[in-house]
Amino acid sequence: MVRDLLDQQIIDAQGGKVVRVNDVTFLRLHQNGRDMLHVLEIDIGIRSILRRVLARVLSPALIRRLQTRIPPHSIRWEFCNILEPDPQRRVRLNISNRLLENMHPADLADIVEELSPEDREAIFRSIDSEIAAEMLTEVDPEIQASIIGSLAPERAAEILEEMAPHEVADVLGELEEQRSEEILDEMEPADKQEVEELLEFGEDTAGGMMNTEFLALPPHATVADAMAALRQNEADLDKIYCLLLADQNERLLAMVPLTRLFLAAGDAPLHDLAFDPLLSVEVATKQDRIAEVFDKYNLLALPVVDEQKRLVGIISVDDVVTILRHR
């Protein structure tokens, strides 16, 4: 326990932070004719440091008397999640990842950024792929690349396949070309092709920012058609800010903000609810210009078209905020 738990970093899943174990409190129970020790809580405060510093100087009774003046700062064991970067630990602890997986991805990302590279890798090796992907999108880009680069290509591909193609392209764009190719080779062919196409665009252009997953409906679609399409994409509703109308040649015709659907009749044509003027940017448009358009028109989403005005992707306000934050 001294080697494998004391002074080690663990995650306080309730407080959402990384802490260091200063002491361990056990509960002693007499069961089946023998004493059993159960880990009750871990202490992360000054009280436990005092005990350890004075242990060879003062008697235990005197140390306990001094400790009573200091309030305890402890965490119940059920709210702790220990990191297991070392497979050779002598103490094997039966800890579930449930606490971590129930945390908000942004809080989990804050924790990951505080950890050492070995501890980050330990978490991403064991946590659910979908949760790992959500967390990875919240992590600083440099740390994203470090994490994915440290994982086996198969595991890295599993996580990246749960992310939007443009997010995958951003991560792989930070890796060495050989490492990036190893991971791409482990991805599904369709996903691989989509990501490779995005990697051809400059990172600071609309093509490098856009998401190729969007909802496009035919020109004569109605509100009822839109609601049916949204129900079919229920898992992605938190990422959808608008619906797009495109003709049979994939040329962009209109953009309909999602909020305009709520009070409209089911048979109302979507084109009547479209944003005016119709705005879009070409794939080569630079980030600064994109930010200006979002700011000027208070947009939540902006379509991206190619030179023939064919719809190829969409940029969300989340993507713009992320870029501005990283600057």
DRENDO-1510 file (C-alpha; in Angstrom, 1 decimal, always signed):
<recs>
REC; n; res; u; v; w
REC; 1; MET; +0.0; +0.0; +0.0 .
REC; 2; VAL; +2.9; +2.4; +0.8 .
REC; 3; ARG; +4.5; +1.8; -2.6 .
REC; 4; ASP; +1.4; +1.6; -4.8 .
REC; 5; LEU; -1.0; +4.1; -3.2 .
REC; 6; LEU; +0.7; +6.4; -0.7 .
REC; 7; ASP; +1.9; +9.6; -2.4 .
REC; 8; GLN; +0.3; +8.6; -5.7 .
REC; 9; GLN; -2.0; +10.7; -7.8 .
REC; 10; ILE; -5.6; +9.7; -7.8 .
REC; 11; ILE; -8.8; +11.2; -9.2 .
REC; 12; ASP; -11.4; +12.7; -6.9 .
REC; 13; ALA; -14.4; +11.9; -9.1 .
REC; 14; GLN; -16.8; +13.8; -6.9 .
REC; 15; GLY; -14.7; +17.0; -6.8 .
REC; 16; GLY; -13.5; +16.6; -10.3 .
REC; 17; LYS; -9.8; +17.0; -9.7 .
REC; 18; VAL; -6.5; +15.2; -9.3 .
REC; 19; VAL; -5.2; +14.8; -5.8 .
REC; 20; ARG; -2.3; +13.2; -4.0 .
REC; 21; VAL; -2.7; +10.6; -1.4 .
REC; 22; ASN; -1.1; +11.7; +1.9 .
REC; 23; ASP; -2.6; +9.0; +4.1 .
REC; 24; VAL; -5.1; +6.1; +4.1 .
REC; 25; THR; -7.8; +5.4; +6.7 .
REC; 26; PHE; -8.9; +1.8; +7.2 .
REC; 27; LEU; -12.0; +0.3; +8.8 .
REC; 28; ARG; -11.2; -2.8; +10.9 .
REC; 29; LEU; -13.9; -5.4; +11.1 .
REC; 30; HIS; -13.8; -8.8; +12.8 .
REC; 31; GLN; -15.2; -11.3; +10.3 .
REC; 32; ASN; -15.1; -15.1; +10.3 .
REC; 33; GLY; -12.7; -15.2; +13.3 .
REC; 34; ARG; -10.2; -12.8; +11.9 .
REC; 35; ASP; -9.6; -9.1; +11.5 .
REC; 36; MET; -10.3; -7.6; +8.0 .
REC; 37; LEU; -9.1; -4.2; +6.9 .
REC; 38; HIS; -11.2; -2.2; +4.4 .
REC; 39; VAL; -10.1; +1.1; +2.8 .
REC; 40; LEU; -12.5; +3.7; +4.2 .
REC; 41; GLU; -11.1; +7.0; +2.9 .
REC; 42; ILE; -7.9; +8.7; +1.7 .
REC; 43; ASP; -6.6; +12.0; +3.3 .
REC; 44; ILE; -5.2; +14.8; +1.1 .
REC; 45; GLY; -4.8; +17.5; +3.8 .
REC; 46; ILE; -2.2; +18.8; +6.2 .
REC; 47; ARG; -3.5; +16.7; +9.1 .
REC; 48; SER; -2.1; +13.5; +7.5 .
REC; 49; ILE; +1.2; +15.2; +6.5 .
REC; 50; LEU; +1.6; +16.2; +10.2 .
REC; 51; ARG; +1.2; +12.6; +11.3 .
REC; 52; ARG; +3.8; +11.3; +8.9 .
REC; 53; VAL; +6.4; +14.0; +9.6 .
REC; 54; LEU; +6.1; +13.6; +13.4 .
REC; 55; ALA; +5.7; +9.8; +13.4 .
REC; 56; ARG; +9.3; +9.1; +14.5 .
REC; 57; VAL; +9.6; +12.1; +16.8 .
REC; 58; LEU; +6.4; +12.0; +19.0 .
REC; 59; SER; +4.2; +9.3; +20.4 .
REC; 60; PRO; +1.1; +8.3; +18.5 .
REC; 61; ALA; -1.1; +9.6; +21.4 .
REC; 62; LEU; +0.5; +13.1; +21.3 .
REC; 63; ILE; +0.3; +13.2; +17.5 .
REC; 64; ARG; -3.4; +12.4; +17.7 .
REC; 65; ARG; -3.9; +15.2; +20.2 .
REC; 66; LEU; -2.2; +17.7; +17.9 .
REC; 67; GLN; -4.3; +16.4; +15.0 .
REC; 68; THR; -7.6; +17.2; +16.7 .
REC; 69; ARG; -6.9; +20.9; +16.1 .
REC; 70; ILE; -6.7; +20.4; +12.4 .
REC; 71; PRO; -9.9; +19.6; +10.4 .
REC; 72; PRO; -9.6; +16.5; +8.3 .
REC; 73; HIS; -9.6; +16.8; +4.5 .
REC; 74; SER; -10.5; +13.4; +3.2 .
REC; 75; ILE; -12.3; +11.7; +0.3 .
REC; 76; ARG; -14.4; +8.6; +0.7 .
REC; 77; TRP; -12.9; +5.6; -1.1 .
REC; 78; GLU; -16.0; +5.1; -3.3 .
REC; 79; PHE; -15.4; +8.5; -4.9 .
REC; 80; CYS; -11.8; +7.8; -5.8 .
REC; 81; ASN; -10.5; +6.5; -9.0 .
REC; 82; ILE; -6.9; +5.3; -9.0 .
REC; 83; LEU; -4.7; +5.5; -12.1 .
REC; 84; GLU; -3.1; +2.3; -13.2 .
REC; 85; PRO; -0.2; +3.1; -15.6 .
REC; 86; ASP; +2.0; +0.4; -14.1 .
REC; 87; PRO; +0.8; -3.2; -14.8 .
REC; 88; GLN; +3.3; -4.5; -12.3 .
REC; 89; ARG; +1.6; -2.9; -9.2 .
REC; 90; ARG; +1.8; -5.3; -6.3 .
REC; 91; VAL; -1.6; -4.0; -5.0 .
REC; 92; ARG; -4.3; -4.7; -7.5 .
REC; 93; LEU; -7.3; -2.4; -6.8 .
REC; 94; ASN; -10.8; -3.3; -8.0 .
REC; 95; ILE; -11.8; +0.2; -9.3 .
REC; 96; SER; -14.5; +0.7; -11.8 .
REC; 97; ASN; -14.3; +3.5; -14.5 .
REC; 98; ARG; -18.0; +4.2; -13.9 .
REC; 99; LEU; -17.3; +7.3; -11.9 .
REC; 100; LEU; -15.1; +8.8; -14.6 .
REC; 101; GLU; -17.5; +7.9; -17.4 .
REC; 102; ASN; -20.4; +9.7; -15.5 .
REC; 103; MET; -18.5; +12.9; -15.4 .
REC; 104; HIS; -19.0; +15.7; -17.9 .
REC; 105; PRO; -16.4; +15.4; -20.7 .
REC; 106; ALA; -15.2; +19.0; -20.2 .
REC; 107; ASP; -14.5; +18.2; -16.4 .
REC; 108; LEU; -12.8; +15.0; -17.4 .
REC; 109; ALA; -10.6; +16.9; -19.9 .
REC; 110; ASP; -9.5; +19.3; -17.2 .
REC; 111; ILE; -8.4; +16.3; -15.1 .
REC; 112; VAL; -6.6; +14.7; -18.0 .
REC; 113; GLU; -4.6; +17.8; -18.7 .
REC; 114; GLU; -3.2; +17.7; -15.1 .
REC; 115; LEU; -1.9; +14.2; -15.4 .
REC; 116; SER; +1.4; +12.8; -16.6 .
REC; 117; PRO; +1.6; +11.3; -20.1 .
REC; 118; GLU; +1.6; +7.8; -18.6 .
REC; 119; ASP; -1.5; +8.4; -16.5 .
REC; 120; ARG; -3.3; +9.9; -19.5 .
REC; 121; GLU; -2.5; +6.9; -21.5 .
REC; 122; ALA; -3.7; +4.6; -18.7 .
REC; 123; ILE; -7.1; +6.3; -18.7 .
REC; 124; PHE; -7.6; +6.2; -22.5 .
REC; 125; ARG; -6.6; +2.6; -22.6 .
REC; 126; SER; -9.4; +1.5; -20.3 .
REC; 127; ILE; -12.3; +4.0; -20.6 .
REC; 128; ASP; -15.2; +3.5; -23.0 .
REC; 129; SER; -14.3; +4.6; -26.6 .
REC; 130; GLU; -17.3; +7.0; -26.9 .
REC; 131; ILE; -16.5; +8.7; -23.6 .
REC; 132; ALA; -12.9; +8.8; -24.5 .
REC; 133; ALA; -13.8; +10.5; -27.8 .
REC; 134; GLU; -16.0; +13.1; -26.1 .
REC; 135; MET; -13.3; +13.9; -23.6 .
REC; 136; LEU; -10.6; +14.1; -26.3 .
REC; 137; THR; -12.5; +16.9; -28.1 .
REC; 138; GLU; -12.3; +19.0; -25.0 .
REC; 139; VAL; -8.5; +18.6; -24.5 .
REC; 140; ASP; -5.9; +21.0; -25.7 .
REC; 141; PRO; -4.8; +20.1; -29.3 .
REC; 142; GLU; -1.2; +19.4; -28.3 .
REC; 143; ILE; -2.3; +17.1; -25.6 .
REC; 144; GLN; -4.7; +15.4; -28.0 .
REC; 145; ALA; -1.9; +14.5; -30.4 .
REC; 146; SER; +0.3; +13.3; -27.5 .
REC; 147; ILE; -2.5; +11.0; -26.2 .
REC; 148; ILE; -3.4; +9.5; -29.6 .
REC; 149; GLY; +0.2; +9.2; -30.6 .
REC; 150; SER; +0.9; +7.1; -27.4 .
REC; 151; LEU; -1.9; +4.6; -27.9 .
REC; 152; ALA; -1.7; +1.5; -30.0 .
REC; 153; PRO; -3.0; +2.2; -33.6 .
REC; 154; GLU; -6.0; -0.1; -33.1 .
REC; 155; ARG; -7.1; +1.7; -29.9 .
REC; 156; ALA; -6.4; +5.1; -31.3 .
REC; 157; ALA; -8.6; +4.2; -34.3 .
REC; 158; GLU; -11.4; +3.0; -32.1 .
REC; 159; ILE; -11.6; +6.3; -30.3 .
REC; 160; LEU; -11.2; +8.5; -33.4 .
REC; 161; GLU; -14.0; +6.7; -35.2 .
REC; 162; GLU; -16.4; +8.0; -32.5 .
REC; 163; MET; -15.4; +11.6; -33.4 .
REC; 164; ALA; -16.6; +13.9; -36.2 .
REC; 165; PRO; -14.3; +13.6; -39.3 .
REC; 166; HIS; -13.0; +17.2; -39.0 .
REC; 167; GLU; -12.0; +16.6; -35.4 .
REC; 168; VAL; -10.1; +13.5; -36.4 .
REC; 169; ALA; -8.4; +15.4; -39.2 .
REC; 170; ASP; -7.3; +18.1; -36.6 .
REC; 171; VAL; -5.8; +15.4; -34.3 .
REC; 172; LEU; -4.0; +13.5; -37.0 .
REC; 173; GLY; -2.7; +16.7; -38.6 .
REC; 174; GLU; -0.6; +17.2; -35.4 .
REC; 175; LEU; +1.0; +13.8; -35.7 .
REC; 176; GLU; +4.0; +12.7; -37.8 .
REC; 177; GLU; +2.9; +11.5; -41.2 .
REC; 178; GLN; +4.0; +7.8; -40.5 .
REC; 179; ARG; +2.1; +7.7; -37.2 .
REC; 180; SER; -1.0; +9.2; -38.8 .
REC; 181; GLU; -1.0; +6.7; -41.6 .
REC; 182; GLU; -0.7; +3.8; -39.2 .
REC; 183; ILE; -3.8; +5.0; -37.4 .
REC; 184; LEU; -5.7; +5.7; -40.6 .
REC; 185; ASP; -5.0; +2.1; -41.8 .
REC; 186; GLU; -6.9; +0.8; -38.8 .
REC; 187; MET; -10.0; +2.9; -39.4 .
REC; 188; GLU; -13.0; +1.8; -41.5 .
REC; 189; PRO; -12.4; +2.5; -45.2 .
REC; 190; ALA; -15.3; +5.1; -45.5 .
REC; 191; ASP; -14.1; +7.0; -42.4 .
REC; 192; LYS; -10.5; +6.8; -43.6 .
REC; 193; GLN; -11.4; +8.3; -47.0 .
REC; 194; GLU; -13.4; +11.1; -45.5 .
REC; 195; VAL; -10.6; +12.1; -43.1 .
REC; 196; GLU; -7.9; +11.9; -45.8 .
REC; 197; GLU; -9.9; +14.3; -47.9 .
REC; 198; LEU; -10.1; +16.8; -45.0 .
REC; 199; LEU; -6.4; +16.5; -44.4 .
REC; 200; GLU; -5.8; +17.9; -47.9 .
REC; 201; PHE; -7.2; +21.3; -46.8 .
REC; 202; GLY; -5.2; +23.9; -44.9 .
REC; 203; GLU; -5.7; +23.9; -41.1 .
REC; 204; ASP; -6.6; +27.6; -41.2 .
REC; 205; THR; -9.2; +27.4; -43.9 .
REC; 206; ALA; -12.9; +26.6; -44.0 .
REC; 207; GLY; -12.1; +23.2; -45.5 .
REC; 208; GLY; -9.9; +22.4; -42.6 .
REC; 209; MET; -12.5; +23.6; -40.1 .
REC; 210; MET; -15.7; +22.1; -41.6 .
REC; 211; ASN; -17.6; +19.1; -40.5 .
REC; 212; THR; -18.7; +16.9; -43.4 .
REC; 213; GLU; -21.6; +15.5; -41.4 .
REC; 214; PHE; -24.8; +17.6; -41.9 .
REC; 215; LEU; -28.5; +17.4; -42.6 .
REC; 216; ALA; -29.4; +18.4; -46.2 .
REC; 217; LEU; -33.0; +18.0; -47.5 .
REC; 218; PRO; -34.5; +18.5; -51.0 .
REC; 219; PRO; -35.8; +21.9; -52.2 .
REC; 220; HIS; -39.5; +21.2; -51.5 .
REC; 221; ALA; -39.1; +19.6; -48.1 .
REC; 222; THR; -41.5; +20.7; -45.3 .
REC; 223; VAL; -41.3; +21.1; -41.6 .
REC; 224; ALA; -42.7; +17.6; -41.2 .
REC; 225; ASP; -39.9; +16.2; -43.4 .
REC; 226; ALA; -37.4; +18.1; -41.2 .
REC; 227; MET; -38.8; +16.7; -38.0 .
REC; 228; ALA; -38.6; +13.2; -39.4 .
REC; 229; ALA; -35.0; +13.7; -40.4 .
REC; 230; LEU; -34.1; +15.0; -36.9 .
REC; 231; ARG; -35.7; +12.0; -35.3 .
REC; 232; GLN; -33.6; +9.7; -37.4 .
REC; 233; ASN; -30.5; +11.6; -36.2 .
REC; 234; GLU; -31.5; +11.9; -32.5 .
REC; 235; ALA; -28.0; +11.0; -31.3 .
REC; 236; ASP; -26.5; +14.1; -33.0 .
REC; 237; LEU; -29.2; +16.7; -32.1 .
REC; 238; ASP; -26.9; +18.6; -29.7 .
REC; 239; LYS; -24.5; +19.3; -32.7 .
REC; 240; ILE; -27.2; +20.3; -35.2 .
REC; 241; TYR; -28.0; +24.1; -35.4 .
REC; 242; CYS; -29.6; +24.3; -38.8 .
REC; 243; LEU; -31.0; +22.3; -41.8 .
REC; 244; LEU; -29.7; +22.8; -45.3 .
REC; 245; LEU; -31.6; +22.6; -48.6 .
REC; 246; ALA; -29.7; +21.5; -51.7 .
REC; 247; ASP; -30.8; +20.6; -55.2 .
REC; 248; GLN; -30.1; +17.3; -57.0 .
REC; 249; ASN; -26.7; +18.5; -58.0 .
REC; 250; GLU; -25.9; +19.2; -54.3 .
REC; 251; ARG; -25.9; +23.0; -54.9 .
REC; 252; LEU; -26.7; +24.9; -51.7 .
REC; 253; LEU; -30.2; +26.6; -51.9 .
REC; 254; ALA; -31.0; +27.6; -48.3 .
REC; 255; MET; -30.1; +27.4; -44.6 .
REC; 256; VAL; -32.9; +27.0; -42.1 .
REC; 257; PRO; -32.2; +27.7; -38.4 .
REC; 258; LEU; -33.5; +24.9; -36.2 .
REC; 259; THR; -35.3; +27.3; -33.9 .
REC; 260; ARG; -37.6; +28.4; -36.7 .
REC; 261; LEU; -39.2; +24.9; -36.9 .
REC; 262; PHE; -40.8; +25.0; -33.4 .
REC; 263; LEU; -43.7; +27.3; -34.2 .
REC; 264; ALA; -44.2; +26.4; -37.8 .
REC; 265; ALA; -47.0; +24.2; -39.2 .
REC; 266; GLY; -46.0; +20.7; -40.3 .
REC; 267; ASP; -46.9; +21.4; -44.0 .
REC; 268; ALA; -45.0; +24.7; -44.1 .
REC; 269; PRO; -42.2; +24.7; -46.8 .
REC; 270; LEU; -38.8; +24.9; -45.2 .
REC; 271; HIS; -37.7; +27.4; -47.9 .
REC; 272; ASP; -40.1; +29.9; -46.4 .
REC; 273; LEU; -38.3; +29.7; -43.1 .
REC; 274; ALA; -34.8; +30.1; -44.5 .
REC; 275; PHE; -32.2; +32.5; -43.2 .
REC; 276; ASP; -32.0; +35.6; -45.4 .
REC; 277; PRO; -29.5; +36.4; -46.9 .
REC; 278; LEU; -28.2; +32.9; -47.8 .
REC; 279; LEU; -24.6; +32.9; -46.5 .
REC; 280; SER; -21.8; +30.5; -47.2 .
REC; 281; VAL; -18.0; +30.4; -47.5 .
REC; 282; GLU; -15.8; +28.5; -50.0 .
REC; 283; VAL; -13.4; +25.8; -48.8 .
REC; 284; ALA; -10.3; +28.1; -49.2 .
REC; 285; THR; -11.8; +30.9; -47.0 .
REC; 286; LYS; -9.4; +31.8; -44.1 .
REC; 287; GLN; -10.3; +31.6; -40.4 .
REC; 288; ASP; -10.3; +35.3; -39.8 .
REC; 289; ARG; -13.0; +35.9; -42.5 .
REC; 290; ILE; -15.1; +33.0; -41.1 .
REC; 291; ALA; -15.0; +34.6; -37.6 .
REC; 292; GLU; -16.1; +37.9; -39.1 .
REC; 293; VAL; -19.1; +36.4; -40.8 .
REC; 294; PHE; -20.2; +34.6; -37.6 .
REC; 295; ASP; -19.8; +37.8; -35.6 .
REC; 296; LYS; -21.6; +40.1; -38.1 .
REC; 297; TYR; -24.6; +37.9; -38.6 .
REC; 298; ASN; -24.8; +36.2; -35.1 .
REC; 299; LEU; -24.7; +32.8; -36.7 .
REC; 300; LEU; -24.7; +29.4; -35.1 .
REC; 301; ALA; -23.7; +27.6; -38.3 .
REC; 302; LEU; -22.3; +28.4; -41.7 .
REC; 303; PRO; -22.3; +26.2; -44.8 .
REC; 304; VAL; -19.2; +25.5; -46.8 .
REC; 305; VAL; -19.3; +25.1; -50.6 .
REC; 306; ASP; -16.8; +24.2; -53.3 .
REC; 307; GLU; -16.0; +26.3; -56.4 .
REC; 308; GLN; -19.2; +25.0; -58.1 .
REC; 309; LYS; -21.3; +26.1; -55.1 .
REC; 310; ARG; -21.9; +22.5; -54.1 .
REC; 311; LEU; -22.4; +21.8; -50.5 .
REC; 312; VAL; -19.4; +20.1; -48.9 .
REC; 313; GLY; -19.6; +20.8; -45.2 .
REC; 314; ILE; -20.7; +23.0; -42.4 .
REC; 315; ILE; -18.9; +25.1; -39.7 .
REC; 316; SER; -20.5; +25.5; -36.3 .
REC; 317; VAL; -20.1; +28.3; -33.7 .
REC; 318; ASP; -18.4; +25.7; -31.5 .
REC; 319; ASP; -15.6; +25.3; -34.0 .
REC; 320; VAL; -15.1; +29.1; -34.2 .
REC; 321; VAL; -15.1; +29.4; -30.4 .
REC; 322; THR; -12.5; +26.6; -30.1 .
REC; 323; ILE; -10.2; +28.3; -32.5 .
REC; 324; LEU; -10.5; +31.7; -30.8 .
REC; 325; ARG; -9.9; +30.1; -27.4 .
REC; 326; HIS; -6.7; +28.3; -28.6 .
REC; 327; ARG; -5.3; +31.6; -29.9 .
</recs>
